[in-house]
Amino acid sequence: MYPHPRPKVSVIIPTYSHAGLIAETIDSVLAQSLADFEIIVVDDGSSDGTANVLADYIERGLISYHRQENGGVASARNAGLALAQGDYIAFLDDDDTWPADKLEWQVRCLEESPAVLVAGNMCQHGSAVGKSGCRHGSYVELTLAELFRTCPFASPGQTLIRKTALELVGGFDPSIWGADDYDLWIRLAQLGEIRKYDRLALFYRVHAANASLDLLRMARNAQQVMVKNLLTVEPRECRKYTRIAYRSLFRAYGKKLIWKGAQLMKQGRGRDGLAMMRGSFAIFLPRIKHDPRLLISYLLAIIKIPYKMKSVR
């Protein structure tokens, strides 16, 4: 598996209690058309027999296995980064998989460009995927303004990153739950070029249990990412980026908090519902007086409560 003493790519897989899925994830890496890689699995305190599932991979020397006390996915990714020997870093969550050519085409793109990060598209795990039909070299550059407008990737598994760039920005911020990857993309964009190619890079597994109860927490942490990174923007650009960021945050979370809050209140869960609505108000009220467009969006979301509260997730 290692044609050279120093691998071209370090694949870092943080895992936490996904014993039933981790083998499929690792097998998708072992099936890559580019074989010059190492696999580092960081077990973030699993309690479901994950180590037993990995025992054969460890014994055969296919993976490097490291266990730590539970510290969260950002901490596990950073632990893997500290151990990595490759020139390029690829992160893969323990329930996702890659198409067989993912590493090959992304390594080629990094070697042929000055970009610090290249990425591709994702589709849901199990979806039928045809040939993309896109030309080699077809990509868009993600600017800082676009990154404040939206998080461009569903998962770090879509990306390949220069190790030197990750070391310069300090890896992931473990204090930002659920948005640590978004924070990283913004910091990397201030360092160099980020390219997204129109090619498949990830099969992403969607879980039915994801997120509705974590909506307020996600909103607060996404706001934390924006506040943190707006401090690093040039003062003359800060006002523009702040408006872009909070409008984006409202589209992603603010209106959903209003509608989900109303839904929970109707279901008799008044405390949870009020917490969500108050959370939305606390995040956006300070910005509304500086941005009439955001005020209009907020009022429209309130007006739409009767129509939206049944469908929001």
GIVEN-V724997 format. One record per residue. N is the residue number from 1. PSI is psi in whole degrees, 0 to 359 (999 if undefined). OMEGA is omega in radians with two decimals (* if undefined). NEAR is the number of other C-alpha atoms within 10 Angstrom. Layout:
# GIVEN-V724997
n psi omega near
N PSI OMEGA NEAR
N PSI OMEGA NEAR
This chain:
# GIVEN-V724997
n psi omega near
1 340 -3.08 12
2 91 -3.14 12
3 334 -3.12 10
4 155 3.12 9
5 323 3.14 8
6 117 -3.09 15
7 151 3.08 20
8 319 -3.05 20
9 137 2.94 25
10 119 3.11 25
11 119 -3.08 28
12 120 -3.12 28
13 103 3.00 28
14 138 -3.12 27
15 144 3.07 25
16 104 3.01 22
17 49 3.00 17
18 51 -3.08 16
19 330 -3.12 20
20 351 -3.07 13
21 336 -2.97 16
22 326 -3.13 23
23 318 3.11 16
24 322 3.11 16
25 310 -3.13 18
26 319 -3.13 25
27 327 3.12 13
28 334 3.05 15
29 316 3.14 23
30 338 -3.14 19
31 5 -3.10 13
32 144 3.12 17
33 334 2.99 14
34 124 -3.00 18
35 1 -3.04 17
36 75 -3.09 19
37 163 2.93 26
38 152 3.10 24
39 122 3.10 23
40 115 3.11 23
41 123 3.10 26
42 110 -3.14 25
43 113 -3.04 24
44 51 3.07 22
45 36 3.14 18
46 149 -3.13 18
47 20 -3.05 12
48 19 3.14 13
49 18 3.12 12
50 317 -3.13 20
51 324 3.12 18
52 321 3.10 11
53 324 -3.07 16
54 352 -3.01 18
55 317 -3.11 13
56 320 3.10 12
57 321 3.14 16
58 313 -3.10 15
59 324 -3.13 10
60 0 3.11 8
61 23 -3.10 12
62 336 3.13 17
63 157 2.94 21
64 121 -3.01 16
65 131 3.14 18
66 131 3.14 16
67 142 3.08 16
68 163 3.00 13
69 148 -3.07 11
70 121 -3.13 13
71 2 -3.13 11
72 162 -3.02 18
73 324 3.13 23
74 318 3.10 21
75 318 3.14 21
76 320 3.10 28
77 319 3.12 24
78 323 3.10 21
79 319 3.08 21
80 320 3.12 26
81 321 3.14 24
82 335 -3.12 11
83 347 -2.98 13
84 141 3.12 21
85 349 -3.03 19
86 162 3.05 19
87 329 -3.12 16
88 149 -3.09 25
89 130 3.05 26
90 126 3.08 23
91 141 3.11 22
92 123 3.12 26
93 155 -2.95 21
94 1 3.09 26
95 5 3.13 24
96 169 3.10 22
97 166 -3.13 23
98 148 2.87 26
99 157 -2.94 16
100 337 -3.08 17
101 10 -3.02 15
102 305 -3.09 24
103 321 -3.09 25
104 309 -3.07 14
105 329 3.13 19
106 323 3.04 24
107 316 3.12 19
108 318 -3.14 10
109 320 3.10 20
110 321 -3.12 19
111 336 -3.11 10
112 8 -3.06 10
113 166 3.05 13
114 3 -3.04 12
115 148 3.03 19
116 339 -3.11 21
117 136 2.96 26
118 149 -3.10 23
119 167 3.08 27
120 188 -3.13 21
121 168 3.02 18
122 157 2.95 20
123 161 -3.12 16
124 143 -3.12 13
125 130 3.13 15
126 354 3.12 9
127 150 3.04 9
128 130 -3.09 7
129 126 3.07 10
130 184 3.10 7
131 140 -3.08 7
132 328 3.13 9
133 13 -3.09 8
134 151 -3.12 11
135 146 2.99 10
136 131 -3.13 11
137 358 3.12 12
138 114 -3.09 11
139 167 2.97 17
140 145 3.05 11
141 129 -3.13 14
142 111 -3.12 16
143 168 3.12 16
144 320 3.11 18
145 318 3.14 16
146 326 3.12 16
147 327 3.02 20
148 336 -3.13 26
149 326 -3.11 20
150 151 3.01 16
151 120 -2.97 18
152 348 -3.04 15
153 138 3.06 17
154 335 -3.05 14
155 150 3.00 18
156 342 3.13 18
157 346 3.10 27
158 350 -2.92 25
159 162 2.89 24
160 132 -2.93 26
161 142 3.04 24
162 132 -3.13 19
163 321 -3.13 21
164 323 3.12 13
165 317 3.11 19
166 320 3.13 21
167 324 3.14 13
168 322 -3.11 11
169 353 3.05 14
170 18 3.10 13
171 207 -3.10 23
172 152 3.09 24
173 106 -3.08 17
174 347 -3.11 18
175 351 -3.07 13
176 95 -3.11 20
177 131 3.01 17
178 350 -3.14 18
179 15 -3.12 22
180 328 3.10 19
181 320 3.09 23
182 317 3.09 23
183 319 -3.13 24
184 319 -3.12 19
185 319 -3.14 22
186 317 -3.14 23
187 322 3.10 22
188 325 3.14 20
189 334 3.08 20
190 350 -3.14 15
191 326 -3.08 15
192 192 -3.01 14
193 138 3.03 17
194 125 -3.12 25
195 136 3.02 24
196 119 -3.11 19
197 151 -3.14 22
198 61 3.12 19
199 150 -3.12 23
200 132 -3.14 20
201 348 -3.01 25
202 139 2.89 26
203 114 -2.98 23
204 127 -3.11 22
205 125 3.13 15
206 128 -3.13 12
207 138 -3.14 8
208 334 -3.06 6
209 1 -3.06 7
210 135 2.35 10
211 332 -2.97 12
212 319 -3.14 14
213 345 3.12 13
214 8 -3.04 10
215 314 -3.13 19
216 318 3.10 21
217 318 3.11 16
218 318 3.14 19
219 315 -3.13 23
220 322 -3.13 20
221 327 3.03 19
222 321 3.05 25
223 320 3.11 20
224 319 3.09 17
225 315 -3.09 22
226 314 3.14 20
227 314 -3.14 14
228 314 -3.03 12
229 337 3.04 17
230 333 3.11 19
231 340 -3.10 10
232 356 -3.11 11
233 147 3.09 15
234 138 -3.07 10
235 322 -3.10 11
236 338 3.12 8
237 348 -2.96 11
238 318 -3.11 15
239 316 3.13 14
240 313 -3.11 11
241 327 3.11 22
242 317 3.10 20
243 315 3.11 19
244 315 -3.06 18
245 313 -3.08 23
246 328 3.03 24
247 318 3.10 24
248 317 3.14 19
249 322 3.12 22
250 319 3.11 20
251 321 -3.08 16
252 322 -2.99 18
253 320 -2.98 18
254 309 -3.11 26
255 328 3.11 24
256 325 3.09 25
257 321 3.10 28
258 310 -3.06 27
259 319 3.12 26
260 323 3.09 26
261 315 3.12 27
262 320 3.12 24
263 315 -3.14 23
264 322 3.11 18
265 320 3.12 15
266 329 -3.14 13
267 2 3.13 10
268 8 3.13 10
269 64 -3.01 13
270 319 -3.10 15
271 314 3.14 11
272 318 -3.13 17
273 315 3.11 22
274 323 3.12 18
275 319 3.13 15
276 315 -3.11 25
277 319 3.10 20
278 325 3.10 15
279 317 3.09 19
280 317 -3.13 23
281 318 -3.09 16
282 323 -3.12 12
283 319 -2.93 17
284 339 3.14 19
285 316 -3.13 13
286 338 -3.10 10
287 336 -3.04 16
288 320 -3.08 19
289 345 3.12 11
290 354 -3.02 12
291 94 -3.13 14
292 326 -3.14 11
293 322 3.09 12
294 322 3.08 22
295 315 3.13 17
296 317 3.13 12
297 321 -3.13 17
298 316 3.13 22
299 320 3.10 11
300 322 3.11 12
301 321 3.11 21
302 317 3.13 15
303 326 -3.07 11
304 2 -3.10 13
305 312 -3.10 18
306 333 -3.08 12
307 334 -3.02 11
308 338 -2.96 19
309 340 -3.14 18
310 337 -3.01 14
311 342 -3.06 9
312 143 -3.12 15
313 999 * 15
